[in-house]
Amino acid sequence: MPTFCRHNHLVQNCPICSREQAIDLRPIVSSSAPRTTQPRPATPRPGRTRGGGSASRPGVVVRRVARGADDGFRSSLAIGLRSSEEAGRLAQELAFADYRCARLEEDPPGLYREVRGPAAPDGGALVAGSAAPDGGALGSDGSVELEERSWLAFLIAYLSPLEGDTPFSEIERVRTSWASGEMPDLDGVQTGPRSAHDPARGTRTLEAYRAWASRAGSQAAAFTGDFGWTPERRFARAYERLALPGLQRDARFDLLVTLGRLGVYDLQAASLALGGENDVTVGAKRAFGIGDPLLLERRAADLAQACSLPLEALDLGLYNWQRGERATLGLGAEPDPELEGLPSIQAALEL
């Protein structure tokens, strides 16, 4: 009886499973049809030049990531990896992403501190739907400036903090208040690595965001949804509804992670929202050795659990690992932090 592998191929035909199980690949059978002696006309492939180089399209950045050599490394949590060097770098980036999540909760830098807003009586952040210090409900009223904090969080995620000593300088320069209704002047604005801003679009994405909040009555109502929702469902619904023109996956996901970690809204990711052409999805496919979105999400959850990481930490971790350079997203050029979670991640990956 023929045996099929997890990739829905015959085992002897699958280049991955045949290597794992030490099975010889079935030889390719060439066609018996006679070959023509006439050469086929060269048809340029989309995105390629006749010289073999990549044809650059406006707005497209081609980045080649150096991959480590196969040194016999194998891990059931990262099936796609064959290099202990790559696995070690992934562990470093996951640990850094976990560190950033903790910093947002405990000691947010720069403008993130303003987004967190006033402290609750127990010393934590006030969360929409909880009690305000004056005994009222923490909602969309001006007593706690929740709308201004939500708007600032959106601008940070949309423009993305710069890398360097002053990560929030450009966001601080162009920011406007929510109450004014004015759009930021984005002409010539410098943006960070995960920015969704496209100069050709101008402020249309920001206008779409304001319209989205207006339909719900306020930003607070739009992000909160039903008070009976779990944090995971609230995250998923907000992510789905924020599919606005020009607001790509990375900015949407980071916005919701930031609002949740800063305690502005009760939000928690239950999936990575993988799919499409973005560095997080491409990195997940490389690390987990498969392209099916459902299996990618399952393997991401398994890795997070084994490494004792919040699932949302895999977003920035996979992003930085795939790019080959670290985006600190607001932490700036501070000295290398002590990554407390690194040993458990290395142990899980059997490094």
Secondary structure in CASP SS format (residue, H / E / C, confidence):
PFRMAT SS
TARGET T0000
AUTHOR 0000-0000-0000
METHOD secondary structure of the structure
MODEL  1
M C 1.00
P C 1.00
T C 1.00
F E 1.00
C C 1.00
R C 1.00
H C 1.00
N C 1.00
H C 1.00
L E 1.00
V H 1.00
Q H 1.00
N H 1.00
C C 1.00
P C 1.00
I C 1.00
C H 1.00
S H 1.00
R H 1.00
E H 1.00
Q C 1.00
A C 1.00
I C 1.00
D C 1.00
L C 1.00
R C 1.00
P C 1.00
I C 1.00
V C 1.00
S C 1.00
S C 1.00
S C 1.00
A C 1.00
P C 1.00
R C 1.00
T C 1.00
T C 1.00
Q C 1.00
P C 1.00
R C 1.00
P C 1.00
A C 1.00
T C 1.00
P C 1.00
R C 1.00
P C 1.00
G C 1.00
R E 1.00
T C 1.00
R C 1.00
G C 1.00
G C 1.00
G C 1.00
S E 1.00
A C 1.00
S C 1.00
R C 1.00
P C 1.00
G C 1.00
V C 1.00
V C 1.00
V C 1.00
R C 1.00
R C 1.00
V C 1.00
A C 1.00
R C 1.00
G C 1.00
A C 1.00
D C 1.00
D C 1.00
G C 1.00
F C 1.00
R C 1.00
S C 1.00
S C 1.00
L C 1.00
A C 1.00
I C 1.00
G C 1.00
L C 1.00
R C 1.00
S C 1.00
S H 1.00
E H 1.00
E H 1.00
A H 1.00
G H 1.00
R H 1.00
L H 1.00
A H 1.00
Q H 1.00
E H 1.00
L H 1.00
A H 1.00
F H 1.00
A H 1.00
D H 1.00
Y H 1.00
R H 1.00
C H 1.00
A H 1.00
R H 1.00
L H 1.00
E H 1.00
E H 1.00
D C 1.00
P C 1.00
P C 1.00
G C 1.00
L H 1.00
Y H 1.00
R H 1.00
E H 1.00
V H 1.00
R H 1.00
G C 1.00
P C 1.00
A E 1.00
A C 1.00
P C 1.00
D C 1.00
G C 1.00
G C 1.00
A E 1.00
L C 1.00
V C 1.00
A C 1.00
G C 1.00
S C 1.00
A E 1.00
A C 1.00
P C 1.00
D C 1.00
G C 1.00
G C 1.00
A E 1.00
L C 1.00
G C 1.00
S C 1.00
D C 1.00
G C 1.00
S C 1.00
V C 1.00
E C 1.00
L H 1.00
E H 1.00
E H 1.00
R H 1.00
S H 1.00
W H 1.00
L H 1.00
A H 1.00
F H 1.00
L H 1.00
I H 1.00
A H 1.00
Y H 1.00
L H 1.00
S C 1.00
P C 1.00
L C 1.00
E C 1.00
G C 1.00
D C 1.00
T C 1.00
P C 1.00
F C 1.00
S H 1.00
E H 1.00
I H 1.00
E H 1.00
R H 1.00
V H 1.00
R C 1.00
T C 1.00
S C 1.00
W C 1.00
A C 1.00
S C 1.00
G C 1.00
E C 1.00
M C 1.00
P C 1.00
D C 1.00
L C 1.00
D C 1.00
G C 1.00
V C 1.00
Q C 1.00
T C 1.00
G C 1.00
P C 1.00
R C 1.00
S C 1.00
A C 1.00
H C 1.00
D C 1.00
P H 1.00
A H 1.00
R H 1.00
G C 1.00
T C 1.00
R H 1.00
T H 1.00
L H 1.00
E H 1.00
A H 1.00
Y H 1.00
R H 1.00
A H 1.00
W H 1.00
A H 1.00
S H 1.00
R H 1.00
A H 1.00
G C 1.00
S C 1.00
Q H 1.00
A H 1.00
A H 1.00
A H 1.00
F H 1.00
T H 1.00
G C 1.00
D C 1.00
F C 1.00
G C 1.00
W C 1.00
T C 1.00
P H 1.00
E H 1.00
R H 1.00
R H 1.00
F H 1.00
A H 1.00
R H 1.00
A H 1.00
Y H 1.00
E H 1.00
R H 1.00
L C 1.00
A C 1.00
L C 1.00
P C 1.00
G C 1.00
L C 1.00
Q C 1.00
R H 1.00
D H 1.00
A H 1.00
R H 1.00
F H 1.00
D H 1.00
L H 1.00
L H 1.00
V H 1.00
T H 1.00
L H 1.00
G H 1.00
R H 1.00
L C 1.00
G C 1.00
V C 1.00
Y C 1.00
D C 1.00
L C 1.00
Q C 1.00
A C 1.00
A C 1.00
S C 1.00
L C 1.00
A C 1.00
L C 1.00
G C 1.00
G C 1.00
E C 1.00
N C 1.00
D H 1.00
V H 1.00
T H 1.00
V H 1.00
G H 1.00
A H 1.00
K H 1.00
R H 1.00
A H 1.00
F H 1.00
G C 1.00
I C 1.00
G C 1.00
D C 1.00
P H 1.00
L H 1.00
L H 1.00
L H 1.00
E H 1.00
R H 1.00
R H 1.00
A H 1.00
A H 1.00
D H 1.00
L H 1.00
A H 1.00
Q H 1.00
A H 1.00
C C 1.00
S C 1.00
L C 1.00
P C 1.00
L C 1.00
E C 1.00
A H 1.00
L H 1.00
D H 1.00
L H 1.00
G H 1.00
L H 1.00
Y H 1.00
N H 1.00
W H 1.00
Q H 1.00
R H 1.00
G C 1.00
E C 1.00
R C 1.00
A C 1.00
T C 1.00
L C 1.00
G C 1.00
L C 1.00
G C 1.00
A C 1.00
E C 1.00
P C 1.00
D C 1.00
P C 1.00
E C 1.00
L C 1.00
E C 1.00
G C 1.00
L H 1.00
P H 1.00
S H 1.00
I H 1.00
Q H 1.00
A H 1.00
A H 1.00
L C 1.00
E C 1.00
L C 1.00
END
